[in-house]
Amino acid sequence: MKQHDRGRGGHGGFGRGSSDYRGGPHDGRTDTVSDHWPQYLDGGYFGADGCLKIEYVSRERVEPLAQRMSSLTIHQVRRYFGHCRAIETRLKSGGVSWASVWPEVKKLDIAAADGAAKQPTPKIPPLFHDFIKRNADKIKTKDDFLKGFLPHFEALVGFGQAHFKKERS
């Protein structure tokens, strides 16, 4: 990352002004994606044909996960999604290489770990932290990010609109 890009809004302003996670049905224990979706991300985002596995964008698989993240605010999830869209824009503009933005993808995990560890009240639920962590770990290539993770995250955001909290506290 170039020196002048550091601290710039839109590329990692996850914590500023974000809402606190106030707990939920799984308060007091670690809630993971695999608790609700066995074999999640096993074998990666793509099938043998090279196409995105339909389960990562299907209502049947993604919406129940979004429902379990209902304590997350729309504002909070959009911060993470906006970070991803900014990376997508930089990649598609052709001005940057995958190697130069891959660290920005990995920073999603850093921001989620920080948000989940805030005291006395975490800013994000453990399940969303686990979602981000698992996906950041799985992304290795530009296609993993653009054609795998991004559509999957877009499905979570889209199906979550009916479930995520609307207010910002």
Secondary structure in CASP SS format (residue, H / E / C, confidence):
PFRMAT SS
TARGET T0000
AUTHOR 0000-0000-0000
METHOD secondary structure of the structure
MODEL  1
M C 1.00
K C 1.00
Q H 1.00
H H 1.00
D H 1.00
R C 1.00
G C 1.00
R C 1.00
G C 1.00
G C 1.00
H C 1.00
G C 1.00
G C 1.00
F C 1.00
G C 1.00
R C 1.00
G C 1.00
S C 1.00
S C 1.00
D C 1.00
Y C 1.00
R C 1.00
G C 1.00
G C 1.00
P C 1.00
H C 1.00
D C 1.00
G C 1.00
R C 1.00
T C 1.00
D C 1.00
T C 1.00
V H 1.00
S H 1.00
D H 1.00
H H 1.00
W C 1.00
P C 1.00
Q C 1.00
Y C 1.00
L C 1.00
D C 1.00
G C 1.00
G C 1.00
Y C 1.00
F E 1.00
G C 1.00
A C 1.00
D C 1.00
G C 1.00
C C 1.00
L E 1.00
K C 1.00
I H 1.00
E H 1.00
Y H 1.00
V C 1.00
S C 1.00
R H 1.00
E H 1.00
R H 1.00
V H 1.00
E H 1.00
P H 1.00
L H 1.00
A H 1.00
Q H 1.00
R H 1.00
M C 1.00
S C 1.00
S C 1.00
L C 1.00
T E 1.00
I H 1.00
H H 1.00
Q H 1.00
V H 1.00
R H 1.00
R H 1.00
Y H 1.00
F H 1.00
G H 1.00
H H 1.00
C H 1.00
R H 1.00
A H 1.00
I H 1.00
E H 1.00
T H 1.00
R H 1.00
L H 1.00
K H 1.00
S C 1.00
G C 1.00
G C 1.00
V C 1.00
S C 1.00
W H 1.00
A H 1.00
S H 1.00
V H 1.00
W H 1.00
P H 1.00
E H 1.00
V H 1.00
K H 1.00
K H 1.00
L H 1.00
D H 1.00
I H 1.00
A H 1.00
A H 1.00
A H 1.00
D H 1.00
G H 1.00
A H 1.00
A H 1.00
K C 1.00
Q C 1.00
P C 1.00
T C 1.00
P C 1.00
K C 1.00
I C 1.00
P C 1.00
P H 1.00
L H 1.00
F H 1.00
H H 1.00
D H 1.00
F H 1.00
I H 1.00
K H 1.00
R H 1.00
N H 1.00
A H 1.00
D H 1.00
K H 1.00
I C 1.00
K C 1.00
T C 1.00
K H 1.00
D H 1.00
D H 1.00
F H 1.00
L H 1.00
K H 1.00
G H 1.00
F H 1.00
L H 1.00
P H 1.00
H H 1.00
F H 1.00
E H 1.00
A H 1.00
L H 1.00
V H 1.00
G H 1.00
F H 1.00
G H 1.00
Q C 1.00
A C 1.00
H C 1.00
F C 1.00
K E 1.00
K C 1.00
E C 1.00
R C 1.00
S C 1.00
END
